[in-house]
Amino acid sequence: MSEIPKHSTVELEILEEAQMKPFWLERVEDESGVSGVGRVAEGVIFSNGWCAMTWLTEHPSIAFYQSIEEVVAIHGHEGDTKIHVGQEVRAPKT
């Protein structure tokens, strides 16, 4: 796996063998006013490194990325979004 950018706040649990890992995005600050703050998306890293992610916002969508590093580069907002990897993802409280 390639190195995660230094500005990233990804918390990655390294596992001995490749397996699927859940992740979720926690937005600390929402500059655009679109996604809000708190847990805004959740996804999975497949054993081959590809990721699928869905937004938990008013306008939900699903996207695919070649790696978690791409998710960080696109949605990390230089630390304004924390990406938690390998932790259990529970349904958001409504």
Backbone as CSV, one residue per row, in Angstrom:
resi,resn,N_x,N_y,N_z,CA_x,CA_y,CA_z,C_x,C_y,C_z
1,MET,0.855,-1.172,0.000,0.000,0.000,0.000,0.893,1.224,0.000
2,SER,0.552,2.196,-0.820,1.361,3.399,-0.881,1.175,4.240,0.379
3,GLU,2.105,5.148,0.564,2.093,5.967,1.779,0.936,6.949,1.770
4,ILE,0.304,7.143,2.918,-0.799,8.080,3.072,-0.204,9.474,3.259
5,PRO,-0.756,10.488,2.571,-0.203,11.844,2.690,-0.090,12.301,4.142
6,LYS,0.956,13.068,4.434,1.230,13.509,5.800,0.108,14.377,6.370
7,HIS,-0.622,15.154,5.538,-1.688,16.009,6.044,-2.947,15.222,6.384
8,SER,-2.959,13.951,6.060,-4.132,13.112,6.277,-4.299,12.773,7.749
9,THR,-5.548,12.530,8.150,-5.819,12.093,9.513,-6.384,10.681,9.485
10,VAL,-5.941,9.885,8.524,-6.410,8.508,8.398,-5.864,7.687,9.549
11,GLU,-6.755,6.950,10.198,-6.356,6.035,11.262,-6.475,4.635,10.677
12,LEU,-5.355,4.064,10.224,-5.373,2.807,9.491,-4.853,1.674,10.350
13,GLU,-5.672,0.643,10.500,-5.261,-0.554,11.222,-4.601,-1.485,10.211
14,ILE,-3.310,-1.739,10.360,-2.582,-2.595,9.446,-2.871,-4.049,9.799
15,LEU,-3.278,-4.810,8.817,-3.598,-6.218,9.023,-2.594,-7.087,8.278
16,GLU,-2.308,-8.276,8.798,-1.343,-9.183,8.198,-1.778,-9.645,6.813
17,GLU,-3.049,-9.964,6.628,-3.529,-10.437,5.338,-4.576,-9.478,4.791
18,ALA,-4.670,-9.450,3.463,-5.636,-8.553,2.829,-7.058,-9.005,3.129
19,GLN,-7.879,-8.079,3.553,-9.291,-8.328,3.789,-10.034,-7.004,3.705
20,MET,-11.358,-7.069,3.594,-12.139,-5.846,3.516,-12.090,-5.118,4.854
21,LYS,-12.054,-3.769,4.775,-12.021,-2.945,5.982,-13.031,-1.814,5.824
22,PRO,-13.853,-1.567,6.820,-14.776,-0.434,6.754,-14.043,0.875,7.041
23,PHE,-14.624,1.972,6.561,-14.119,3.288,6.927,-15.287,4.268,6.937
24,TRP,-15.077,5.388,7.589,-16.082,6.442,7.569,-15.401,7.795,7.654
25,LEU,-16.088,8.806,7.119,-15.568,10.170,7.088,-16.267,11.005,8.140
26,GLU,-15.476,11.686,8.932,-15.989,12.607,9.949,-15.573,14.016,9.546
27,ARG,-16.514,14.813,9.134,-16.230,16.179,8.706,-16.197,17.076,9.934
28,VAL,-15.053,17.722,10.155,-14.866,18.621,11.290,-15.402,20.005,10.944
29,GLU,-15.139,20.438,9.720,-15.608,21.736,9.245,-16.146,21.558,7.834
30,ASP,-17.289,22.154,7.536,-17.907,22.048,6.214,-17.852,23.396,5.522
31,GLU,-16.798,23.615,4.729,-16.600,24.905,4.061,-17.677,25.181,3.016
32,SER,-18.157,24.129,2.338,-19.123,24.325,1.251,-20.563,24.443,1.746
33,GLY,-20.844,23.918,2.938,-22.209,23.936,3.448,-23.095,22.850,2.865
34,VAL,-22.500,21.885,2.169,-23.276,20.840,1.507,-23.374,19.566,2.339
35,SER,-22.251,19.086,2.830,-22.258,17.783,3.500,-22.503,17.852,4.996
36,GLY,-22.341,19.011,5.607,-22.529,19.126,7.045,-21.296,18.700,7.817
37,VAL,-21.446,18.528,9.122,-20.340,18.098,9.978,-20.723,16.794,10.655
38,GLY,-19.744,16.153,11.284,-19.967,14.839,11.888,-19.728,13.755,10.852
39,ARG,-20.314,12.590,11.083,-20.127,11.483,10.128,-20.950,11.769,8.885
40,VAL,-20.267,11.937,7.754,-20.934,12.328,6.516,-20.909,11.249,5.440
41,ALA,-20.049,10.242,5.589,-19.958,9.182,4.590,-19.394,7.929,5.238
42,GLU,-19.681,6.779,4.606,-19.101,5.523,5.068,-18.780,4.668,3.861
43,GLY,-17.844,3.757,4.051,-17.438,2.940,2.921,-16.688,1.704,3.334
44,VAL,-16.125,1.064,2.325,-15.360,-0.152,2.542,-14.149,-0.141,1.612
45,ILE,-13.033,-0.641,2.141,-11.843,-0.869,1.329,-11.840,-2.360,1.010
46,PHE,-11.908,-2.693,-0.265,-11.893,-4.098,-0.666,-10.482,-4.669,-0.560
47,SER,-10.368,-5.983,-0.570,-9.070,-6.642,-0.395,-8.073,-6.272,-1.496
48,ASN,-8.554,-5.800,-2.660,-7.648,-5.403,-3.745,-7.273,-3.919,-3.677
49,GLY,-7.742,-3.201,-2.635,-7.398,-1.797,-2.449,-8.452,-0.817,-2.933
50,TRP,-9.340,-1.233,-3.820,-10.415,-0.354,-4.292,-11.340,-0.017,-3.140
51,CYS,-11.986,1.142,-3.211,-12.915,1.595,-2.170,-14.271,1.926,-2.785
52,ALA,-15.316,1.658,-2.029,-16.668,2.120,-2.354,-17.108,2.980,-1.184
53,MET,-17.742,4.123,-1.490,-18.140,5.035,-0.432,-19.513,5.617,-0.755
54,THR,-20.344,5.755,0.272,-21.653,6.375,0.115,-21.774,7.562,1.056
55,TRP,-22.403,8.613,0.560,-22.624,9.814,1.365,-23.886,9.644,2.182
56,LEU,-23.869,10.117,3.415,-25.002,10.041,4.332,-25.670,11.404,4.438
57,THR,-25.722,12.119,3.346,-26.221,13.486,3.330,-27.599,13.549,2.678
58,GLU,-28.128,14.736,2.565,-29.438,14.942,1.957,-29.476,14.457,0.505
59,HIS,-28.318,14.468,-0.163,-28.208,14.028,-1.561,-27.251,12.842,-1.628
60,PRO,-27.709,11.640,-1.224,-26.811,10.488,-1.170,-26.349,10.043,-2.558
61,SER,-25.145,9.533,-2.596,-24.580,8.972,-3.818,-23.549,7.937,-3.434
62,ILE,-23.126,7.146,-4.414,-22.097,6.135,-4.196,-20.972,6.402,-5.182
63,ALA,-19.737,6.287,-4.707,-18.575,6.518,-5.563,-17.544,5.424,-5.327
64,PHE,-16.685,5.198,-6.332,-15.630,4.199,-6.260,-14.289,4.882,-6.483
65,TYR,-13.281,4.444,-5.740,-11.937,5.010,-5.802,-10.921,3.876,-5.864
66,GLN,-9.788,4.100,-6.534,-8.769,3.056,-6.662,-8.031,2.782,-5.364
67,SER,-8.084,3.702,-4.404,-7.370,3.492,-3.137,-7.915,4.439,-2.074
68,ILE,-7.603,4.149,-0.824,-7.995,5.036,0.277,-7.221,6.354,0.172
69,GLU,-6.042,6.316,-0.425,-5.262,7.543,-0.612,-6.008,8.516,-1.532
70,GLU,-6.733,7.985,-2.533,-7.536,8.856,-3.392,-8.682,9.486,-2.609
71,VAL,-9.298,8.714,-1.728,-10.369,9.254,-0.883,-9.816,10.405,-0.042
72,VAL,-8.636,10.206,0.540,-7.995,11.245,1.357,-7.688,12.472,0.508
73,ALA,-7.114,12.258,-0.675,-6.728,13.385,-1.533,-7.944,14.204,-1.961
74,ILE,-9.066,13.554,-2.224,-10.253,14.243,-2.723,-11.104,14.812,-1.599
75,HIS,-11.280,14.056,-0.516,-12.241,14.440,0.513,-11.629,14.808,1.859
76,GLY,-10.306,14.690,2.001,-9.658,14.976,3.280,-9.625,16.437,3.664
77,HIS,-9.689,17.326,2.679,-9.692,18.778,2.905,-8.605,19.199,3.893
78,GLU,-7.413,18.631,3.689,-6.226,18.980,4.489,-6.481,18.931,5.985
79,GLY,-7.210,17.903,6.411,-7.427,17.696,7.837,-8.804,18.083,8.338
80,ASP,-9.603,18.765,7.514,-10.955,19.139,7.946,-11.905,17.934,7.940
81,THR,-11.475,16.852,7.329,-12.248,15.610,7.348,-11.339,14.506,7.853
82,LYS,-11.739,13.848,8.921,-10.986,12.718,9.453,-11.519,11.449,8.802
83,ILE,-10.618,10.582,8.408,-11.018,9.323,7.790,-10.604,8.198,8.730
84,HIS,-11.593,7.527,9.283,-11.371,6.455,10.249,-11.455,5.120,9.510
85,VAL,-10.382,4.344,9.548,-10.310,3.084,8.810,-10.152,1.929,9.778
86,GLY,-10.869,0.840,9.482,-10.723,-0.379,10.266,-11.539,-0.393,11.528
87,GLN,-12.351,0.628,11.734,-13.195,0.695,12.920,-14.613,0.304,12.542
88,GLU,-15.329,-0.222,13.487,-16.720,-0.603,13.254,-17.539,0.621,12.865
89,VAL,-18.395,0.449,11.866,-19.271,1.524,11.424,-20.683,1.191,11.856
90,ARG,-21.256,2.027,12.686,-22.632,1.827,13.148,-23.555,2.823,12.469
91,ALA,-24.828,2.479,12.408,-25.801,3.376,11.797,-25.798,4.704,12.549
92,PRO,-25.851,5.809,11.794,-25.851,7.122,12.456,-27.130,7.318,13.274
93,LYS,-27.005,8.059,14.366,-28.181,8.378,15.199,-29.006,9.422,14.463
94,THR,-30.300,9.203,14.403,-31.157,10.165,13.714,-32.124,10.806,14.672
